């Protein structure tokens, strides 16, 4: 992580990475995307997710999972999860096959007209549901609020909140399926 306008140059620390923040942190609980949520994305959010997908060479669902994971557990926990996965993966033999970096035909303009069904680990979904309930919101509304804050910033979120309209009842039924 870097600040692009740093004036003192790169300084690396020699401190060893920290242990998980909580002793009950179970990285394997996030290994499978065995649950689903439905989130309706505005055109601005859809475009922001697509932009990050292209910039980071990651899928749109992976971008959303990272943003929601970091919201719930923090950036340090995400770094620890990535490190745990790296340590537990066995190197695969080099087959010479490489993933394509081409992103031709990705449309990032226009209003989202369908729901975004996101598969994610059950623990993450349950914790998001708890946070949503504490905020007296549905999980989709809560995730949309988090994504506005993470992708567009707190200043935009503060403008968005007073104008945010409740999601129509028939959309809520789809979200709860």
C-alpha positions in Angstrom: 0.0 0.0 0.0 1.5 3.3 -0.9 0.6 7.0 -1.0 1.4 8.3 -4.5 2.6 11.7 -3.3 5.0 10.5 -0.5 7.9 12.9 0.0 10.1 10.8 2.1 10.5 7.8 -0.2 9.8 4.2 0.5 10.6 3.0 4.0 10.2 -0.7 4.8 9.8 -1.9 8.3 11.5 -5.0 9.5 8.8 -5.9 12.0 7.3 -9.4 11.5 3.7 -9.6 10.4 1.2 -9.7 13.3 -0.7 -12.7 14.5 -4.4 -12.7 13.9 -6.1 -10.0 15.9 -8.5 -12.5 17.6 -7.5 -16.0 18.6 -10.7 -17.4 17.1 -9.9 -16.1 13.6 -10.6 -19.1 11.4 -9.4 -18.4 7.8 -10.7 -21.7 6.5 -14.2 -20.4 7.3 -13.8 -18.2 4.2 -12.5 -20.8 1.8 -15.9 -21.6 0.2 -18.4 -19.2 -1.3 -21.3 -21.3 -0.1 -23.9 -18.6 0.4 -25.5 -15.9 -1.7 -26.8 -12.4 -1.4 -28.4 -10.2 -4.0 -27.3 -6.5 -4.3 -28.8 -4.0 -6.7 -26.0 -1.8 -8.0 -26.5 1.7 -9.3 -24.7 2.7 -12.5 -22.0 4.5 -10.5 -21.3 1.5 -8.3 -21.4 -0.9 -11.2 -18.9 1.3 -13.1 -16.6 1.6 -10.0 -16.6 -2.2 -9.5 -15.8 -2.8 -13.2 -13.0 -0.2 -13.0 -11.4 -1.9 -10.0 -11.9 -5.3 -11.7 -9.9 -4.1 -14.7 -7.2 -2.3 -12.6 -6.5 -5.2 -10.4 -7.1 -8.1 -12.9 -9.7 -9.6 -10.6 -13.3 -10.6 -11.1 -16.1 -8.3 -10.1 -17.3 -10.8 -7.4 -13.8 -11.0 -6.0 -13.7 -7.2 -5.8 -17.0 -7.1 -3.9 -15.9 -9.9 -1.6 -12.7 -8.1 -0.6 -14.6 -4.8 0.0 -17.2 -6.4 2.1 -14.6 -8.6 4.0 -12.5 -5.5 4.8 -15.6 -3.6 5.9 -16.5 -6.3 8.4 -13.1 -7.5 9.6 -10.6 -4.8 8.6 -7.8 -4.5 6.1 -5.3 -6.2 8.4 -7.5 -9.3 8.7 -7.7 -9.4 4.9 -3.9 -9.2 4.6 -3.7 -12.1 7.2 -6.3 -14.1 5.2 -4.3 -13.7 2.0 -1.1 -14.7 3.8 -2.7 -17.7 5.3 -4.0 -18.8 1.8 -0.5 -18.3 0.3 1.1 -20.4 3.0 -1.5 -23.2 2.6 -1.5 -23.4 -1.1 0.7 -26.0 -2.8 2.5 -24.7 -5.8 1.0 -26.1 -9.0 3.1 -27.3 -11.8 3.7 -24.8 -14.6 1.5 -25.9 -17.5 2.3 -23.0 -19.6 -1.3 -21.9 -19.6 -1.9 -18.3 -18.6 -5.1 -16.4 -17.7 -6.0 -13.8 -20.3 -5.7 -10.2 -19.2 -7.9 -9.0 -22.1 -11.1 -7.2 -21.0 -12.7 -6.6 -24.4 -16.4 -5.9 -24.4 -16.8 -5.0 -20.8 -19.6 -2.5 -20.6 -19.3 0.0 -17.7 -21.8 2.5 -19.0 -25.5 2.4 -18.4 -28.0 1.7 -15.7 -27.9 -1.7 -14.0 -31.1 -3.4 -14.9 -30.6 -6.7 -13.1 -29.6 -7.8 -9.7 -26.0 -8.8 -8.8 -26.0 -12.2 -7.1 -22.9 -12.5 -5.1 -21.6 -15.8 -3.8 -19.7 -15.4 -0.6 -18.7 -17.4 2.5 -21.5 -18.1 5.0 -19.6 -16.5 7.9 -19.2 -13.2 5.9 -22.9 -13.3 4.9 -24.0 -13.9 8.5 -21.8 -11.2 9.9 -23.1 -8.7 7.2 -26.6 -9.7 8.1 -25.9 -9.0 11.8 -24.5 -5.6 11.0 -27.4 -4.8 8.7 -29.9 -5.8 11.4 -28.1 -3.6 14.0 -28.4 -0.7 11.5 -32.1 -1.6 10.9 -31.4 -2.3 7.2 -31.8 -5.2 4.9 -28.6 -6.9 3.9 -28.7 -5.6 0.3 -29.3 -2.0 1.4 -26.5 -2.3 3.9 -24.1 -3.7 1.4 -25.0 -1.0 -1.1 -24.3 1.6 1.6 -20.9 0.0 2.4 -20.0 0.0 -1.3 -20.9 3.6 -1.8 -18.7 4.5 1.2 -15.8 2.2 0.0 -15.9 3.0 -3.7 -17.2 6.6 -3.9 -16.3 7.9 -0.5 -17.8 9.2 2.7 -18.6 12.6 1.2 -20.8 10.9 -1.5 -22.4 8.6 1.1 -23.4 11.6 3.2 -25.2 13.1 0.1 -26.7 9.7 -0.8 -28.2 9.0 2.7 -30.9 11.6 2.7 -32.0 10.8 -0.8 -31.8 7.0 -0.4 -35.2 5.5 -1.0 -36.3 2.2 0.3 -36.0 -0.7 -2.0 -39.5 -1.8 -3.4 -41.1 -4.8 -1.7 -40.8 -7.1 -4.7 -37.0 -6.4 -4.8 -36.8 -7.3 -1.1 -38.5 -10.6 -1.8 -35.9 -11.4 -4.5 -33.0 -10.4 -2.1 -34.2 -12.7 0.6 -34.4 -15.8 -1.7 
